[in-house]
Amino acid sequence: MSRPITLFTGQWADLPFREVARLAAEWGYDGLEIACWGDHLDVWRAVEDEDYLKSRTDILAEYGLGVWTISNHLKGQAVCDDPIDFRHRAIVSDRVWGDGDPEGVRRRAAEEMKHTARVAARLGVDTVVGFTGSSIWKYLAMFPPVPQEVIDAGYRDFADRWNPILDVFDEEGVRFALEVHPSEIAYDHWSTVRTLEAVGHREAFGLNWDPSHMIWQDIDPAGFLMDFRDRIYHVDCKDTRRNTGDGRNGRLGSHLPWGDPRRGWDFVSTGRGDVPWEKCFRVLNHIGYAGPISIEWEDAGMDRLRGAPEALRLVRDLLFDPPTASFDAAFSASD
């Protein structure tokens, strides 16, 4: 089962797009999962200027790279978030921020997500990865007590804001893959069930599987693949290592910066953490996932110029086809 391995450019947005393409090609990546920020891809400009979009594809062609997915996490986050505040000002463009009025920011972010679908179609890409934001994430601790109707209203708000966006995805023949992630409307198993129900399980809405966020929540990433096998539209590879240590290091991170050794978990180089990669790749084969495998590099403890090619080698070694007869035993066996 041949699947391209791509490098997600989001963590490389401080570098020019051409430089990221050059590095990825030198390391042996098959293509890029292009982030819609930095100078990598401006979807407003791409909708308005054919020459600009061609400049992106020309760079890919120059370095022999493909593109199967584009990603717009940052603007998707602003579609549903409440509150909209200084954090969003730091991640959205001037065009989306405007005068900073929260509802205006949400509307402009929604328009950008519609444009993202249009640009994806022009690139010949059938999947957009991103975030949705959430008006109810702020109630995660559920104390002070939160009435059930408030939670129900949060899922309705998500559906009301995203269904018109997904209508455009349908028109363009493109799918949206939500990265199941803390701070999103779907962040674990049961919130994912509720999210899919909120949009009526429409085909335009699926999932990006990134196991790193599941590990520190004690969710089985391989089991998640099995449970949502028909909605796995994209795969990002990022690893997490738990660091509970002597019992002082908490799973929630303690408001400590990335890389601080007192954190209870952190992102690490793929293959150096707690994700059961071989088991997960066996499950991906079993459910018939044939899309790209994208390496999302994020490790405060290792230079990315060393880590990104190392992660590519690891993932290439995992792209095998296990005998179907052995799958059930392999899946149920302990790691």
C-alpha positions in Angstrom: 0.0 0.0 0.0 2.0 2.9 -1.3 1.4 6.2 0.6 3.3 9.4 0.1 5.2 10.8 3.1 4.9 14.6 3.4 6.3 17.2 5.7 3.8 19.6 7.4 5.1 23.1 6.9 3.3 24.7 9.8 6.3 24.3 12.2 8.6 25.7 9.4 6.6 28.9 8.6 9.5 31.0 9.8 11.3 29.9 6.7 10.4 30.9 3.1 8.3 28.3 1.2 11.1 27.7 -1.3 13.6 26.9 1.5 11.2 24.4 3.1 10.6 22.8 -0.3 14.4 22.5 -0.9 15.0 20.9 2.5 12.2 18.5 2.2 13.3 17.4 -1.2 16.9 16.9 -0.1 15.8 14.7 2.8 13.6 12.6 0.5 10.1 13.6 1.3 7.5 12.9 -1.4 5.7 16.2 -0.8 4.4 18.9 1.5 1.3 19.4 3.6 1.2 23.1 3.0 0.3 25.5 5.9 -1.9 28.5 5.0 0.3 30.9 7.0 3.7 32.4 6.9 4.6 33.0 3.2 3.7 29.4 2.4 0.1 29.8 1.1 -2.2 32.9 1.3 -5.6 31.6 0.3 -7.2 35.0 -0.2 -4.4 35.9 -2.6 -4.6 32.5 -4.3 -8.3 33.0 -4.9 -7.7 36.5 -6.4 -4.4 35.9 -8.3 -3.8 32.9 -10.6 -0.2 33.8 -11.0 0.4 33.6 -7.2 -1.1 30.1 -7.0 1.1 29.1 -9.9 4.2 30.4 -8.1 3.4 27.8 -5.3 3.0 24.9 -7.8 6.1 26.0 -9.7 8.2 25.7 -6.5 6.8 22.2 -5.8 7.6 21.2 -9.4 11.1 22.6 -9.2 11.9 20.3 -6.3 9.9 17.3 -7.5 7.3 17.5 -4.6 3.6 16.7 -4.6 0.8 18.1 -2.5 -2.1 16.1 -1.3 -3.3 18.2 1.6 -3.3 21.8 2.7 -3.9 23.0 6.3 -5.5 26.0 7.8 -5.5 25.4 11.6 -5.1 29.0 12.7 -8.0 30.6 10.9 -10.3 27.6 11.6 -9.6 28.1 15.3 -11.2 31.5 15.1 -14.5 30.3 13.6 -16.0 29.1 16.9 -13.8 30.3 19.7 -15.2 32.3 22.5 -13.6 34.5 23.7 -11.7 35.9 20.7 -8.9 37.8 22.2 -5.1 38.7 22.2 -4.3 35.0 21.5 -6.1 35.1 18.2 -4.6 38.4 17.2 -1.3 36.7 17.3 -2.4 33.8 14.9 -4.7 35.3 12.4 -3.9 37.7 9.5 -4.7 41.4 9.6 -7.4 40.7 7.0 -9.2 38.3 9.3 -8.6 40.3 12.5 -10.0 43.6 11.0 -11.1 45.8 13.9 -11.0 42.9 16.3 -14.8 42.7 16.9 -15.2 39.1 17.9 -18.1 38.2 15.7 -16.5 40.0 12.8 -13.3 37.9 13.3 -15.4 34.7 13.4 -17.2 35.6 10.1 -14.0 36.5 8.3 -12.3 33.4 9.5 -15.2 31.4 8.2 -14.8 33.1 4.8 -11.2 32.2 4.8 -12.0 28.5 5.4 -14.4 28.6 2.4 -11.6 30.1 0.3 -9.3 27.3 1.6 -11.7 24.8 0.0 -11.7 26.7 -3.3 -7.9 26.9 -3.3 -7.5 23.2 -2.5 -9.7 22.3 -5.5 -7.6 24.5 -7.7 -4.5 22.7 -6.5 -6.1 19.3 -7.2 -6.1 18.6 -3.4 -9.1 16.8 -1.9 -8.5 17.3 1.8 -8.0 20.4 4.0 -6.8 19.8 7.6 -7.5 22.3 10.3 -9.1 23.2 13.6 -12.7 24.3 14.3 -12.3 26.2 17.6 -14.9 25.7 20.3 -17.2 28.0 22.3 -17.3 25.4 25.2 -13.7 24.4 25.6 -13.4 27.0 28.4 -15.8 24.8 30.4 -13.6 21.8 30.3 -13.2 21.6 34.1 -17.0 21.8 34.5 -16.6 23.8 37.7 -18.2 26.1 38.6 -21.0 23.7 37.4 -22.0 24.0 33.8 -25.7 23.2 32.8 -26.1 20.6 30.1 -27.9 23.1 27.9 -24.8 25.2 27.7 -22.8 22.2 26.4 -25.6 21.4 23.9 -25.6 25.0 22.7 -21.9 24.8 22.1 -22.3 21.9 19.7 -25.2 23.7 18.0 -23.0 26.8 17.6 -20.3 24.6 16.0 -22.8 23.1 13.5 -24.4 26.5 12.7 -21.0 28.0 11.9 -19.5 25.1 10.1 -22.3 23.7 8.0 -22.2 26.7 5.6 -18.4 26.3 5.3 -18.9 22.6 4.6 -21.5 23.4 1.9 -18.6 25.1 0.0 -16.4 22.1 0.6 -19.1 19.9 -0.9 -19.4 22.3 -3.9 -15.7 22.1 -4.5 -15.4 18.3 -4.0 -13.1 18.8 -1.0 -13.2 17.3 2.5 -12.4 18.9 5.8 -10.4 16.9 8.4 -10.5 18.2 11.9 -7.4 17.5 13.9 -8.8 16.0 17.1 -7.0 18.2 19.6 -7.5 19.9 23.0 -9.2 23.3 22.5 -11.3 22.0 19.6 -15.0 20.9 19.6 -13.7 17.3 19.3 -10.7 16.5 21.5 -11.3 12.9 22.6 -13.4 9.9 21.7 -16.8 11.0 23.1 -16.5 14.6 22.0 -15.7 13.3 18.5 -18.9 11.2 18.6 -20.9 14.2 19.6 -19.2 16.4 16.9 -20.0 14.0 14.1 -23.6 13.8 15.3 -23.8 17.6 15.4 -23.2 17.9 11.6 -25.3 14.8 10.8 -22.3 12.7 9.8 -22.0 14.6 6.6 -19.2 13.3 4.3 -17.5 16.7 4.0 -16.5 16.5 7.6 -13.9 13.9 8.8 -10.9 13.6 11.0 -7.2 14.2 11.0 -5.6 11.5 13.2 -2.7 12.8 15.3 -1.9 10.3 18.1 0.3 12.7 20.1 -2.7 14.5 21.6 -4.4 11.2 22.5 -1.5 9.7 24.4 -1.4 12.3 27.1 -5.2 12.1 27.5 -4.9 8.3 28.0 -6.8 7.5 24.8 -5.7 4.5 22.7 -4.8 6.0 19.3 -5.1 2.6 17.6 -8.5 2.1 19.1 -9.5 5.6 17.9 -8.6 4.6 14.4 -10.8 1.5 14.6 -13.7 3.4 16.1 -13.7 6.1 13.4 -12.2 4.2 10.5 -14.7 5.6 8.0 -13.8 9.2 9.0 -9.9 9.1 8.9 -9.3 11.5 6.1 -5.7 12.4 6.9 -2.8 11.3 9.2 -0.2 13.4 11.0 2.7 11.8 12.8 3.7 13.5 16.0 4.9 11.8 19.1 4.4 12.4 22.8 6.3 11.3 25.9 4.7 11.2 29.3 6.9 12.5 32.1 5.1 11.9 35.3 8.4 11.4 37.1 8.2 11.4 40.8 4.5 12.4 40.8 5.0 16.1 40.7 4.7 16.6 36.9 1.0 16.9 35.9 -0.6 15.9 32.6 -2.1 19.3 32.1 1.3 20.9 31.8 1.3 23.2 34.8 1.4 26.4 32.6 5.1 25.6 32.0 6.7 26.3 28.6 7.4 23.6 26.0 10.6 21.7 26.8 10.5 22.5 30.6 11.5 19.2 32.3 8.8 19.7 35.0 6.0 19.2 32.5 4.1 16.0 32.7 4.2 15.4 29.0 5.9 16.9 25.9 6.2 16.4 22.2 9.3 14.4 21.2 10.9 13.1 18.0 8.7 10.5 16.3 9.6 7.1 17.6 11.1 8.4 20.9 7.8 8.7 22.8 4.8 6.6 23.9 2.8 6.3 20.6 2.7 2.6 19.7 3.6 3.3 16.1 3.8 -0.2 14.7 0.4 -1.1 16.1 -1.1 2.1 14.7 0.3 1.5 11.2 -1.0 -2.0 11.2 -4.5 -0.6 12.0 -4.1 2.0 9.3 -3.4 -0.8 6.8 -6.4 -2.8 8.2 -8.9 0.1 7.7 -7.6 0.7 4.2 -6.2 4.2 4.8 -4.3 5.1 1.5 -3.7 8.8 1.9 -0.6 10.7 2.8 1.4 10.2 6.0 2.4 13.7 7.1 5.2 14.3 9.6 4.4 17.2 11.9 7.7 18.1 13.5 7.5 19.5 17.0 10.2 18.7 19.5 11.7 21.4 21.7 14.5 19.1 22.7 16.0 18.3 19.2 17.1 20.4 16.3 14.5 20.1 13.6 17.1 19.8 10.8 18.3 16.6 12.4 14.9 15.4 13.6 12.8 15.8 10.4 15.0 13.5 8.2 15.2 11.0 11.1 11.4 10.9 11.4 11.1 10.3 7.7 13.4 7.2 8.0 11.3 5.8 10.8 8.0 6.3 9.0 9.4 4.7 5.8 10.3 1.6 7.8 6.7 1.4 9.2 5.0 1.5 5.8 4.6 -2.2 5.5 1.6 -4.4 4.7 1.1 -7.0 7.5 -0.7 -10.3 6.6 -4.4 -9.7 7.1 -4.8 -13.0 9.0 -2.5 -11.8 11.8 -4.2 -8.5 12.3 -6.8 -9.3 15.0 -4.1 -10.9 17.2 -1.7 -8.1 16.6 -4.3 -5.5 17.4 -5.5 -7.1 20.7 -2.0 -8.0 21.9 -0.4 -5.7 24.4 2.3 -3.4 23.3 
